[in-house]
Each structure stands twice: as structure tokens, then as C-alpha cells.
Amino acid sequence: MTPMAGSAPGVKLMQKISSTLLFARIAPHFIPALDKAVHKLTRGKVILSAQMLPGLILTAKGAKTGEPRTTPLACMPEEGGASWILIGSNFGRAGHPAWTGNLLKHPEAQVSWKGQDIAVRARLLEGEERAAAWRAVLRFWPPYATYQARIEREIRLFRLERR
């Protein structure tokens, strides 16, 4: 996957903004809700935040309830279009995002990607596989390094593969 930096107008500015603590405090309260609303209004064809960074809608069973949970997420599509890397950054906040716990307990999920519903299986990346994916993620969207530096936990990375 090629890096995002410089590939679209305003990307460098968005990278700076998304690295700030203010962004980490306010973005989780409006970006997911806005993405869900636009996705629903466009019948799955548009995710607003994906205009800057690729995104998908993840539907996974809740770890505690088993009920479907829908979450708009930035992602790093991998070569060939058969897999995606999900980054559990939680905007650089302390706790792991809930969707990562859902995937750990229920790895079989579904994504909405460019208007298509696709069955996937999630796998938590570890060891050298995680290290290689993390290097690719940082080339793809450098602000993830700022998120990791702000927190004590290791950001979880998942590879989603088509089932």
C-alpha cells in the first residue's frame, strides 16, 4: 500500500490536526456518528471520513452481549483487495476501543467496503507480523506514531481477511 502523505490536498494538514490532543478529545464524539449517518443515507456507498483516509463499516458481535455492533473505522487496505488492517488507536486515548474486544471474542464479522457487504475473519497481529504491519501503517498514516507515544498500551492491529 502506498503512503497517504501528499496524495490528496489537505492531507498534511489533516495529519497535523489528527495528532492533537484536542482532536483526540472531540473526534470520537462526532466522527463515528457522522460516518454512520452518511453511510446509511447513501445506502452504504459513502463514509464521510473516508474522503481523507480509507474507511469501512465493521459489524461484529459484541463481546459481552453477542448483539451486532456497527463501527465506522479507518483502515489500511492491503494489496489485492482481499484484506485490510484495522488499527485500534482509539484516537490515542488510554483504553482499547470496544470493537477490538469484540473481534478478539468474535473474529467472524462483516464489513461494508465501497458499498459491498463482505464477510471477514479478524486476526490479531503479533510478533514480527505485527511489527511489519505497524511499519506499513506508519508509512500509510504517520499520526499513529503520535497516538502510540501518548499511551502506555500497545495499539492492537487486526488483519481482516475475506471469508
VMD Tcl script that builds the backbone (N, CA, C; Angstrom):
set m [mol new atoms 489]
animate dup $m
set s [atomselect $m all]
$s set {name element resname resid chain x y z} {
  {N N MET 1 A 0.846 -1.181 0.000}
  {CA C MET 1 A 0.000 0.000 0.000}
  {C C MET 1 A 0.881 1.230 0.000}
  {N N THR 2 A 0.524 2.205 -0.780}
  {CA C THR 2 A 1.318 3.423 -0.830}
  {C C THR 2 A 0.921 4.369 0.278}
  {N N PRO 3 A 1.857 5.207 0.731}
  {CA C PRO 3 A 1.551 6.137 1.812}
  {C C PRO 3 A 0.508 7.154 1.385}
  {N N MET 4 A -0.268 7.621 2.354}
  {CA C MET 4 A -1.278 8.638 2.094}
  {C C MET 4 A -0.658 10.023 1.989}
  {N N ALA 5 A 0.447 10.266 2.673}
  {CA C ALA 5 A 1.008 11.610 2.757}
  {C C ALA 5 A 1.200 12.221 1.384}
  {N N GLY 6 A 0.616 13.400 1.206}
  {CA C GLY 6 A 0.790 14.144 -0.025}
  {C C GLY 6 A -0.055 13.662 -1.182}
  {N N SER 7 A -0.871 12.632 -1.004}
  {CA C SER 7 A -1.624 12.095 -2.136}
  {C C SER 7 A -2.935 12.825 -2.387}
  {N N ALA 8 A -3.340 13.692 -1.494}
  {CA C ALA 8 A -4.570 14.461 -1.683}
  {C C ALA 8 A -4.382 15.826 -1.029}
  {N N PRO 9 A -5.047 16.845 -1.588}
  {CA C PRO 9 A -4.934 18.171 -0.972}
  {C C PRO 9 A -5.385 18.133 0.487}
  {N N GLY 10 A -4.651 18.779 1.337}
  {CA C GLY 10 A -5.029 18.876 2.740}
  {C C GLY 10 A -4.612 17.708 3.607}
  {N N VAL 11 A -3.964 16.697 3.055}
  {CA C VAL 11 A -3.608 15.515 3.854}
  {C C VAL 11 A -2.622 15.878 4.954}
  {N N LYS 12 A -1.592 16.642 4.620}
  {CA C LYS 12 A -0.592 17.029 5.641}
  {C C LYS 12 A -1.261 17.803 6.771}
  {N N LEU 13 A -2.158 18.724 6.430}
  {CA C LEU 13 A -2.878 19.499 7.443}
  {C C LEU 13 A -3.730 18.572 8.307}
  {N N MET 14 A -4.441 17.642 7.678}
  {CA C MET 14 A -5.281 16.711 8.435}
  {C C MET 14 A -4.430 15.831 9.341}
  {N N GLN 15 A -3.239 15.443 8.890}
  {CA C GLN 15 A -2.351 14.642 9.730}
  {C C GLN 15 A -1.940 15.427 10.971}
  {N N LYS 16 A -1.635 16.707 10.801}
  {CA C LYS 16 A -1.266 17.549 11.957}
  {C C LYS 16 A -2.440 17.686 12.914}
  {N N ILE 17 A -3.612 17.983 12.374}
  {CA C ILE 17 A -4.801 18.162 13.213}
  {C C ILE 17 A -5.123 16.879 13.965}
  {N N SER 18 A -5.077 15.743 13.265}
  {CA C SER 18 A -5.462 14.475 13.894}
  {C C SER 18 A -4.470 14.017 14.952}
  {N N SER 19 A -3.299 14.624 14.994}
  {CA C SER 19 A -2.295 14.271 16.003}
  {C C SER 19 A -2.464 15.041 17.316}
  {N N THR 20 A -3.372 16.008 17.341}
  {CA C THR 20 A -3.502 16.856 18.532}
  {C C THR 20 A -4.354 16.194 19.613}
  {N N LEU 21 A -4.118 16.616 20.850}
  {CA C LEU 21 A -4.930 16.129 21.967}
  {C C LEU 21 A -6.370 16.603 21.844}
  {N N LEU 22 A -6.582 17.817 21.336}
  {CA C LEU 22 A -7.936 18.332 21.152}
  {C C LEU 22 A -8.723 17.416 20.214}
  {N N PHE 23 A -8.101 17.008 19.132}
  {CA C PHE 23 A -8.750 16.101 18.188}
  {C C PHE 23 A -9.112 14.784 18.889}
  {N N ALA 24 A -8.179 14.259 19.691}
  {CA C ALA 24 A -8.423 13.002 20.414}
  {C C ALA 24 A -9.591 13.130 21.378}
  {N N ARG 25 A -9.791 14.327 21.913}
  {CA C ARG 25 A -10.894 14.527 22.854}
  {C C ARG 25 A -12.239 14.673 22.162}
  {N N ILE 26 A -12.278 15.364 21.014}
  {CA C ILE 26 A -13.588 15.654 20.413}
  {C C ILE 26 A -13.975 14.726 19.267}
  {N N ALA 27 A -13.010 14.243 18.498}
  {CA C ALA 27 A -13.326 13.436 17.311}
  {C C ALA 27 A -14.164 12.194 17.603}
  {N N PRO 28 A -13.878 11.449 18.690}
  {CA C PRO 28 A -14.669 10.237 18.930}
  {C C PRO 28 A -16.155 10.514 19.165}
  {N N HIS 29 A -16.499 11.766 19.469}
  {CA C HIS 29 A -17.891 12.099 19.754}
  {C C HIS 29 A -18.686 12.490 18.515}
  {N N PHE 30 A -18.001 12.841 17.425}
  {CA C PHE 30 A -18.776 13.229 16.247}
  {C C PHE 30 A -18.412 12.481 14.964}
  {N N ILE 31 A -17.169 12.055 14.775}
  {CA C ILE 31 A -16.800 11.394 13.522}
  {C C ILE 31 A -17.557 10.076 13.324}
  {N N PRO 32 A -17.586 9.157 14.303}
  {CA C PRO 32 A -18.326 7.906 14.075}
  {C C PRO 32 A -19.823 8.130 13.809}
  {N N ALA 33 A -20.452 9.042 14.543}
  {CA C ALA 33 A -21.884 9.300 14.341}
  {C C ALA 33 A -22.141 9.871 12.958}
  {N N LEU 34 A -21.298 10.787 12.531}
  {CA C LEU 34 A -21.443 11.380 11.204}
  {C C LEU 34 A -21.228 10.326 10.115}
  {N N ASP 35 A -20.200 9.491 10.297}
  {CA C ASP 35 A -19.939 8.426 9.327}
  {C C ASP 35 A -21.121 7.457 9.225}
  {N N LYS 36 A -21.687 7.050 10.364}
  {CA C LYS 36 A -22.829 6.135 10.352}
  {C C LYS 36 A -24.014 6.759 9.616}
  {N N ALA 37 A -24.289 8.026 9.884}
  {CA C ALA 37 A -25.431 8.705 9.261}
  {C C ALA 37 A -25.250 8.816 7.748}
  {N N VAL 38 A -24.088 9.248 7.307}
  {CA C VAL 38 A -23.840 9.396 5.870}
  {C C VAL 38 A -23.857 8.030 5.194}
  {N N HIS 39 A -23.288 7.019 5.830}
  {CA C HIS 39 A -23.277 5.659 5.281}
  {C C HIS 39 A -24.704 5.156 5.079}
  {N N LYS 40 A -25.549 5.399 6.068}
  {CA C LYS 40 A -26.946 4.967 5.976}
  {C C LYS 40 A -27.690 5.736 4.873}
  {N N LEU 41 A -27.503 7.050 4.827}
  {CA C LEU 41 A -28.178 7.881 3.825}
  {C C LEU 41 A -27.774 7.531 2.395}
  {N N THR 42 A -26.537 7.083 2.216}
  {CA C THR 42 A -26.053 6.759 0.868}
  {C C THR 42 A -26.144 5.271 0.559}
  {N N ARG 43 A -26.886 4.546 1.402}
  {CA C ARG 43 A -27.075 3.097 1.230}
  {C C ARG 43 A -25.740 2.363 1.131}
  {N N GLY 44 A -24.817 2.753 2.001}
  {CA C GLY 44 A -23.549 2.041 2.098}
  {C C GLY 44 A -22.471 2.458 1.127}
  {N N LYS 45 A -22.721 3.486 0.347}
  {CA C LYS 45 A -21.749 3.863 -0.678}
  {C C LYS 45 A -20.716 4.885 -0.209}
  {N N VAL 46 A -21.023 5.660 0.837}
  {CA C VAL 46 A -20.111 6.726 1.257}
  {C C VAL 46 A -19.881 6.682 2.767}
  {N N ILE 47 A -18.624 6.832 3.147}
  {CA C ILE 47 A -18.229 7.079 4.525}
  {C C ILE 47 A -17.498 8.418 4.472}
  {N N LEU 48 A -18.048 9.403 5.130}
  {CA C LEU 48 A -17.535 10.765 5.013}
  {C C LEU 48 A -16.050 10.871 5.339}
  {N N SER 49 A -15.603 10.298 6.446}
  {CA C SER 49 A -14.194 10.418 6.830}
  {C C SER 49 A -13.272 9.692 5.852}
  {N N ALA 50 A -13.819 8.773 5.058}
  {CA C ALA 50 A -13.014 8.041 4.082}
  {C C ALA 50 A -12.607 8.920 2.897}
  {N N GLN 51 A -13.095 10.153 2.871}
  {CA C GLN 51 A -12.643 11.073 1.841}
  {C C GLN 51 A -11.189 11.469 2.091}
  {N N MET 52 A -10.718 11.327 3.324}
  {CA C MET 52 A -9.333 11.644 3.669}
  {C C MET 52 A -8.506 10.384 3.911}
  {N N LEU 53 A -9.086 9.397 4.559}
  {CA C LEU 53 A -8.393 8.171 4.925}
  {C C LEU 53 A -9.352 7.015 4.651}
  {N N PRO 54 A -8.911 5.938 3.980}
  {CA C PRO 54 A -9.835 4.853 3.677}
  {C C PRO 54 A -10.573 4.363 4.914}
  {N N GLY 55 A -11.830 4.001 4.717}
  {CA C GLY 55 A -12.621 3.545 5.846}
  {C C GLY 55 A -13.613 2.475 5.451}
  {N N LEU 56 A -14.077 1.763 6.448}
  {CA C LEU 56 A -15.089 0.736 6.262}
  {C C LEU 56 A -16.022 0.775 7.463}
  {N N ILE 57 A -17.129 0.076 7.352}
  {CA C ILE 57 A -18.037 -0.091 8.476}
  {C C ILE 57 A -17.917 -1.544 8.920}
  {N N LEU 58 A -17.509 -1.736 10.164}
  {CA C LEU 58 A -17.352 -3.066 10.746}
  {C C LEU 58 A -18.610 -3.418 11.517}
  {N N THR 59 A -19.129 -4.624 11.270}
  {CA C THR 59 A -20.214 -5.154 12.088}
  {C C THR 59 A -19.709 -6.457 12.701}
  {N N ALA 60 A -19.629 -6.443 14.023}
  {CA C ALA 60 A -19.136 -7.603 14.774}
  {C C ALA 60 A -20.043 -7.815 15.974}
  {N N LYS 61 A -20.090 -9.040 16.455}
  {CA C LYS 61 A -20.866 -9.322 17.663}
  {C C LYS 61 A -20.189 -8.671 18.865}
  {N N GLY 62 A -21.000 -8.114 19.754}
  {CA C GLY 62 A -20.483 -7.536 20.979}
  {C C GLY 62 A -19.877 -8.610 21.868}
  {N N ALA 63 A -18.752 -8.309 22.487}
  {CA C ALA 63 A -18.056 -9.284 23.334}
  {C C ALA 63 A -18.912 -9.724 24.511}
  {N N LYS 64 A -19.692 -8.805 25.078}
  {CA C LYS 64 A -20.497 -9.131 26.255}
  {C C LYS 64 A -21.912 -9.542 25.890}
  {N N THR 65 A -22.511 -8.880 24.904}
  {CA C THR 65 A -23.922 -9.114 24.608}
  {C C THR 65 A -24.161 -10.093 23.469}
  {N N GLY 66 A -23.191 -10.216 22.574}
  {CA C GLY 66 A -23.397 -11.038 21.383}
  {C C GLY 66 A -24.261 -10.342 20.337}
  {N N GLU 67 A -24.718 -9.135 20.639}
  {CA C GLU 67 A -25.538 -8.362 19.703}
  {C C GLU 67 A -24.638 -7.698 18.661}
  {N N PRO 68 A -25.135 -7.526 17.431}
  {CA C PRO 68 A -24.330 -6.864 16.397}
  {C C PRO 68 A -23.970 -5.430 16.798}
  {N N ARG 69 A -22.710 -5.074 16.605}
  {CA C ARG 69 A -22.207 -3.729 16.879}
  {C C ARG 69 A -21.601 -3.185 15.587}
  {N N THR 70 A -22.037 -2.017 15.195}
  {CA C THR 70 A -21.586 -1.403 13.950}
  {C C THR 70 A -20.678 -0.225 14.271}
  {N N THR 71 A -19.485 -0.231 13.672}
  {CA C THR 71 A -18.488 0.791 13.961}
  {C C THR 71 A -17.814 1.255 12.681}
  {N N PRO 72 A -17.869 2.549 12.372}
  {CA C PRO 72 A -17.087 3.067 11.245}
  {C C PRO 72 A -15.623 3.179 11.665}
  {N N LEU 73 A -14.719 2.698 10.825}
  {CA C LEU 73 A -13.296 2.681 11.168}
  {C C LEU 73 A -12.428 3.064 9.986}
  {N N ALA 74 A -11.354 3.781 10.274}
  {CA C ALA 74 A -10.307 3.963 9.277}
  {C C ALA 74 A -9.622 2.613 9.105}
  {N N CYS 75 A -9.116 2.370 7.925}
  {CA C CYS 75 A -8.442 1.103 7.674}
  {C C CYS 75 A -7.311 1.308 6.675}
  {N N MET 76 A -6.445 0.322 6.603}
  {CA C MET 76 A -5.402 0.311 5.593}
  {C C MET 76 A -5.668 -0.889 4.686}
  {N N PRO 77 A -6.216 -0.621 3.491}
  {CA C PRO 77 A -6.428 -1.740 2.563}
  {C C PRO 77 A -5.078 -2.319 2.135}
  {N N GLU 78 A -5.030 -3.636 1.989}
  {CA C GLU 78 A -3.786 -4.272 1.561}
  {C C GLU 78 A -3.869 -4.607 0.082}
  {N N GLU 79 A -2.704 -4.843 -0.491}
  {CA C GLU 79 A -2.617 -5.159 -1.916}
  {C C GLU 79 A -3.564 -6.298 -2.292}
  {N N GLY 80 A -4.182 -6.181 -3.425}
  {CA C GLY 80 A -5.063 -7.228 -3.916}
  {C C GLY 80 A -6.508 -7.094 -3.464}
  {N N GLY 81 A -6.795 -6.258 -2.482}
  {CA C GLY 81 A -8.162 -6.004 -2.056}
  {C C GLY 81 A -8.826 -7.113 -1.257}
  {N N ALA 82 A -8.064 -8.113 -0.838}
  {CA C ALA 82 A -8.671 -9.224 -0.103}
  {C C ALA 82 A -8.533 -9.084 1.404}
  {N N SER 83 A -7.803 -8.054 1.855}
  {CA C SER 83 A -7.608 -7.888 3.296}
  {C C SER 83 A -7.405 -6.420 3.653}
  {N N TRP 84 A -7.626 -6.139 4.926}
  {CA C TRP 84 A -7.496 -4.789 5.463}
  {C C TRP 84 A -6.811 -4.880 6.813}
  {N N ILE 85 A -6.061 -3.851 7.171}
  {CA C ILE 85 A -5.516 -3.728 8.516}
  {C C ILE 85 A -6.376 -2.716 9.260}
  {N N LEU 86 A -6.843 -3.109 10.447}
  {CA C LEU 86 A -7.562 -2.202 11.334}
  {C C LEU 86 A -6.634 -1.833 12.478}
  {N N ILE 87 A -6.648 -0.571 12.838}
  {CA C ILE 87 A -5.746 -0.026 13.834}
  {C C ILE 87 A -6.558 0.400 15.051}
  {N N GLY 88 A -6.348 -0.243 16.177}
  {CA C GLY 88 A -7.107 0.051 17.396}
  {C C GLY 88 A -6.524 1.232 18.163}
  {N N SER 89 A -6.399 2.359 17.496}
  {CA C SER 89 A -5.738 3.516 18.108}
  {C C SER 89 A -6.606 4.235 19.134}
  {N N ASN 90 A -7.916 4.176 18.961}
  {CA C ASN 90 A -8.842 4.881 19.850}
  {C C ASN 90 A -8.480 6.363 19.930}
  {N N PHE 91 A -8.024 6.917 18.790}
  {CA C PHE 91 A -7.643 8.330 18.692}
  {C C PHE 91 A -6.529 8.688 19.691}
  {N N GLY 92 A -5.711 7.703 20.082}
  {CA C GLY 92 A -4.627 7.967 21.013}
  {C C GLY 92 A -5.077 8.116 22.454}
  {N N ARG 93 A -6.225 7.534 22.766}
  {CA C ARG 93 A -6.728 7.576 24.150}
  {C C ARG 93 A -6.327 6.285 24.869}
  {N N ALA 94 A -6.410 6.306 26.195}
  {CA C ALA 94 A -5.836 5.250 27.036}
  {C C ALA 94 A -6.371 3.843 26.774}
  {N N GLY 95 A -7.664 3.632 26.735}
  {CA C GLY 95 A -8.201 2.276 26.647}
  {C C GLY 95 A -8.285 1.749 25.227}
  {N N HIS 96 A -8.291 0.424 25.133}
  {CA C HIS 96 A -8.523 -0.197 23.826}
  {C C HIS 96 A -9.953 0.111 23.391}
  {N N PRO 97 A -10.175 0.373 22.106}
  {CA C PRO 97 A -11.551 0.591 21.650}
  {C C PRO 97 A -12.368 -0.696 21.793}
  {N N ALA 98 A -13.657 -0.540 22.074}
  {CA C ALA 98 A -14.536 -1.696 22.317}
  {C C ALA 98 A -14.538 -2.672 21.141}
  {N N TRP 99 A -14.473 -2.168 19.926}
  {CA C TRP 99 A -14.541 -3.061 18.768}
  {C C TRP 99 A -13.396 -4.067 18.763}
  {N N THR 100 A -12.237 -3.724 19.363}
  {CA C THR 100 A -11.129 -4.686 19.386}
  {C C THR 100 A -11.447 -5.864 20.299}
  {N N GLY 101 A -12.094 -5.583 21.429}
  {CA C GLY 101 A -12.528 -6.671 22.310}
  {C C GLY 101 A -13.577 -7.544 21.648}
  {N N ASN 102 A -14.452 -6.908 20.866}
  {CA C ASN 102 A -15.467 -7.669 20.134}
  {C C ASN 102 A -14.809 -8.644 19.157}
  {N N LEU 103 A -13.793 -8.171 18.411}
  {CA C LEU 103 A -13.119 -9.038 17.438}
  {C C LEU 103 A -12.308 -10.137 18.115}
  {N N LEU 104 A -11.742 -9.851 19.281}
  {CA C LEU 104 A -11.000 -10.890 19.989}
  {C C LEU 104 A -11.925 -12.039 20.382}
  {N N LYS 105 A -13.141 -11.715 20.807}
  {CA C LYS 105 A -14.085 -12.741 21.242}
  {C C LYS 105 A -14.842 -13.362 20.061}
  {N N HIS 106 A -15.157 -12.546 19.066}
  {CA C HIS 106 A -15.941 -12.992 17.905}
  {C C HIS 106 A -15.240 -12.536 16.625}
  {N N PRO 107 A -14.239 -13.280 16.153}
  {CA C PRO 107 A -13.461 -12.827 14.996}
  {C C PRO 107 A -14.206 -12.844 13.660}
  {N N GLU 108 A -15.289 -13.591 13.569}
  {CA C GLU 108 A -16.050 -13.593 12.315}
  {C C GLU 108 A -16.950 -12.366 12.310}
  {N N ALA 109 A -16.808 -11.552 11.277}
  {CA C ALA 109 A -17.509 -10.278 11.222}
  {C C ALA 109 A -17.886 -9.972 9.779}
  {N N GLN 110 A -18.382 -8.770 9.590}
  {CA C GLN 110 A -18.752 -8.300 8.257}
  {C C GLN 110 A -18.280 -6.863 8.122}
  {N N VAL 111 A -17.864 -6.494 6.910}
  {CA C VAL 111 A -17.531 -5.102 6.637}
  {C C VAL 111 A -18.358 -4.607 5.469}
  {N N SER 112 A -18.628 -3.320 5.500}
  {CA C SER 112 A -19.177 -2.634 4.343}
  {C C SER 112 A -18.012 -1.851 3.762}
  {N N TRP 113 A -17.623 -2.214 2.545}
  {CA C TRP 113 A -16.462 -1.623 1.891}
  {C C TRP 113 A -16.870 -1.166 0.494}
  {N N LYS 114 A -16.874 0.144 0.284}
  {CA C LYS 114 A -17.221 0.728 -1.011}
  {C C LYS 114 A -18.557 0.208 -1.516}
  {N N GLY 115 A -19.521 0.136 -0.595}
  {CA C GLY 115 A -20.870 -0.266 -0.969}
  {C C GLY 115 A -21.116 -1.762 -1.010}
  {N N GLN 116 A -20.118 -2.563 -0.726}
  {CA C GLN 116 A -20.270 -4.024 -0.731}
  {C C GLN 116 A -20.210 -4.554 0.693}
  {N N ASP 117 A -21.064 -5.511 1.002}
  {CA C ASP 117 A -21.008 -6.202 2.286}
  {C C ASP 117 A -20.145 -7.445 2.103}
  {N N ILE 118 A -19.117 -7.581 2.937}
  {CA C ILE 118 A -18.134 -8.648 2.780}
  {C C ILE 118 A -17.943 -9.362 4.117}
  {N N ALA 119 A -18.076 -10.680 4.109}
  {CA C ALA 119 A -17.817 -11.493 5.309}
  {C C ALA 119 A -16.307 -11.585 5.496}
  {N N VAL 120 A -15.852 -11.345 6.735}
  {CA C VAL 120 A -14.421 -11.360 7.034}
  {C C VAL 120 A -14.145 -12.141 8.312}
  {N N ARG 121 A -12.889 -12.474 8.482}
  {CA C ARG 121 A -12.403 -13.062 9.727}
  {C C ARG 121 A -11.243 -12.191 10.191}
  {N N ALA 122 A -11.282 -11.794 11.451}
  {CA C ALA 122 A -10.254 -10.921 12.020}
  {C C ALA 122 A -9.210 -11.739 12.753}
  {N N ARG 123 A -7.980 -11.280 12.645}
  {CA C ARG 123 A -6.878 -11.935 13.352}
  {C C ARG 123 A -5.998 -10.852 13.973}
  {N N LEU 124 A -5.792 -10.939 15.301}
  {CA C LEU 124 A -4.904 -10.018 15.998}
  {C C LEU 124 A -3.475 -10.297 15.549}
  {N N LEU 125 A -2.763 -9.256 15.136}
  {CA C LEU 125 A -1.385 -9.431 14.688}
  {C C LEU 125 A -0.434 -9.335 15.877}
  {N N GLU 126 A 0.563 -10.231 15.868}
  {CA C GLU 126 A 1.534 -10.285 16.954}
  {C C GLU 126 A 2.926 -10.506 16.375}
  {N N GLY 127 A 3.929 -10.258 17.200}
  {CA C GLY 127 A 5.312 -10.553 16.832}
  {C C GLY 127 A 5.774 -9.809 15.597}
  {N N GLU 128 A 6.565 -10.500 14.772}
  {CA C GLU 128 A 7.135 -9.870 13.577}
  {C C GLU 128 A 6.055 -9.474 12.576}
  {N N GLU 129 A 4.987 -10.261 12.518}
  {CA C GLU 129 A 3.897 -9.905 11.606}
  {C C GLU 129 A 3.296 -8.554 12.003}
  {N N ARG 130 A 3.119 -8.338 13.313}
  {CA C ARG 130 A 2.608 -7.053 13.780}
  {C C ARG 130 A 3.613 -5.943 13.502}
  {N N ALA 131 A 4.889 -6.211 13.773}
  {CA C ALA 131 A 5.927 -5.201 13.565}
  {C C ALA 131 A 5.967 -4.746 12.104}
  {N N ALA 132 A 5.873 -5.693 11.173}
  {CA C ALA 132 A 5.872 -5.341 9.747}
  {C C ALA 132 A 4.626 -4.533 9.386}
  {N N ALA 133 A 3.483 -4.943 9.918}
  {CA C ALA 133 A 2.239 -4.205 9.645}
  {C C ALA 133 A 2.305 -2.807 10.257}
  {N N TRP 134 A 2.871 -2.686 11.455}
  {CA C TRP 134 A 2.986 -1.377 12.117}
  {C C TRP 134 A 3.853 -0.430 11.281}
  {N N ARG 135 A 4.961 -0.932 10.730}
  {CA C ARG 135 A 5.799 -0.095 9.863}
  {C C ARG 135 A 5.003 0.387 8.650}
  {N N ALA 136 A 4.219 -0.501 8.075}
  {CA C ALA 136 A 3.390 -0.121 6.920}
  {C C ALA 136 A 2.329 0.901 7.313}
  {N N VAL 137 A 1.725 0.700 8.485}
  {CA C VAL 137 A 0.707 1.631 8.990}
  {C C VAL 137 A 1.304 3.024 9.170}
  {N N LEU 138 A 2.509 3.110 9.705}
  {CA C LEU 138 A 3.141 4.412 9.930}
  {C C LEU 138 A 3.505 5.110 8.623}
  {N N ARG 139 A 3.861 4.347 7.594}
  {CA C ARG 139 A 4.089 4.956 6.276}
  {C C ARG 139 A 2.766 5.460 5.702}
  {N N PHE 140 A 1.725 4.696 5.948}
  {CA C PHE 140 A 0.386 4.984 5.437}
  {C C PHE 140 A -0.216 6.228 6.093}
  {N N TRP 141 A -0.125 6.324 7.434}
  {CA C TRP 141 A -0.709 7.441 8.188}
  {C C TRP 141 A 0.177 7.723 9.401}
  {N N PRO 142 A 1.194 8.581 9.256}
  {CA C PRO 142 A 2.168 8.847 10.318}
  {C C PRO 142 A 1.595 9.261 11.678}
  {N N PRO 143 A 0.421 9.917 11.772}
  {CA C PRO 143 A -0.084 10.289 13.104}
  {C C PRO 143 A -0.272 9.121 14.070}
  {N N TYR 144 A -0.350 7.883 13.580}
  {CA C TYR 144 A -0.479 6.756 14.501}
  {C C TYR 144 A 0.722 6.683 15.455}
  {N N ALA 145 A 1.897 7.158 15.023}
  {CA C ALA 145 A 3.070 7.172 15.903}
  {C C ALA 145 A 2.833 8.107 17.087}
  {N N THR 146 A 2.176 9.240 16.832}
  {CA C THR 146 A 1.854 10.184 17.909}
  {C C THR 146 A 0.875 9.547 18.877}
  {N N TYR 147 A -0.122 8.848 18.351}
  {CA C TYR 147 A -1.095 8.173 19.219}
  {C C TYR 147 A -0.383 7.172 20.125}
  {N N GLN 148 A 0.510 6.357 19.531}
  {CA C GLN 148 A 1.203 5.335 20.315}
  {C C GLN 148 A 2.094 5.963 21.380}
  {N N ALA 149 A 2.735 7.072 21.064}
  {CA C ALA 149 A 3.626 7.736 22.021}
  {C C ALA 149 A 2.858 8.301 23.214}
  {N N ARG 150 A 1.583 8.596 23.032}
  {CA C ARG 150 A 0.773 9.205 24.088}
  {C C ARG 150 A 0.248 8.208 25.102}
  {N N ILE 151 A 0.253 6.937 24.756}
  {CA C ILE 151 A -0.410 5.942 25.597}
  {C C ILE 151 A 0.552 4.829 26.007}
  {N N GLU 152 A 0.195 4.123 27.067}
  {CA C GLU 152 A 1.051 3.044 27.565}
  {C C GLU 152 A 0.734 1.699 26.928}
  {N N ARG 153 A -0.493 1.506 26.492}
  {CA C ARG 153 A -0.871 0.216 25.900}
  {C C ARG 153 A -0.320 0.125 24.477}
  {N N GLU 154 A -0.140 -1.105 23.995}
  {CA C GLU 154 A 0.242 -1.288 22.605}
  {C C GLU 154 A -1.029 -1.252 21.760}
  {N N ILE 155 A -1.013 -0.436 20.721}
  {CA C ILE 155 A -2.163 -0.344 19.820}
  {C C ILE 155 A -2.344 -1.687 19.128}
  {N N ARG 156 A -3.555 -2.218 19.226}
  {CA C ARG 156 A -3.862 -3.503 18.586}
  {C C ARG 156 A -4.019 -3.307 17.077}
  {N N LEU 157 A -3.454 -4.247 16.323}
  {CA C LEU 157 A -3.626 -4.290 14.873}
  {C C LEU 157 A -4.302 -5.606 14.520}
  {N N PHE 158 A -5.292 -5.519 13.664}
  {CA C PHE 158 A -6.001 -6.705 13.187}
  {C C PHE 158 A -5.903 -6.761 11.669}
  {N N ARG 159 A -5.768 -7.961 11.154}
  {CA C ARG 159 A -5.889 -8.173 9.709}
  {C C ARG 159 A -7.254 -8.810 9.498}
  {N N LEU 160 A -8.056 -8.178 8.638}
  {CA C LEU 160 A -9.331 -8.736 8.236}
  {C C LEU 160 A -9.151 -9.377 6.880}
  {N N GLU 161 A -9.546 -10.637 6.772}
  {CA C GLU 161 A -9.450 -11.352 5.502}
  {C C GLU 161 A -10.830 -11.849 5.097}
  {N N ARG 162 A -11.081 -11.790 3.807}
  {CA C ARG 162 A -12.368 -12.274 3.291}
  {C C ARG 162 A -12.552 -13.733 3.647}
  {N N ARG 163 A -13.800 -14.078 4.008}
  {CA C ARG 163 A -14.125 -15.487 4.290}
  {C C ARG 163 A -14.671 -16.124 3.025}
}
mol reanalyze $m
mol bondsrecalc $m
mol representation Tube
mol addrep $m
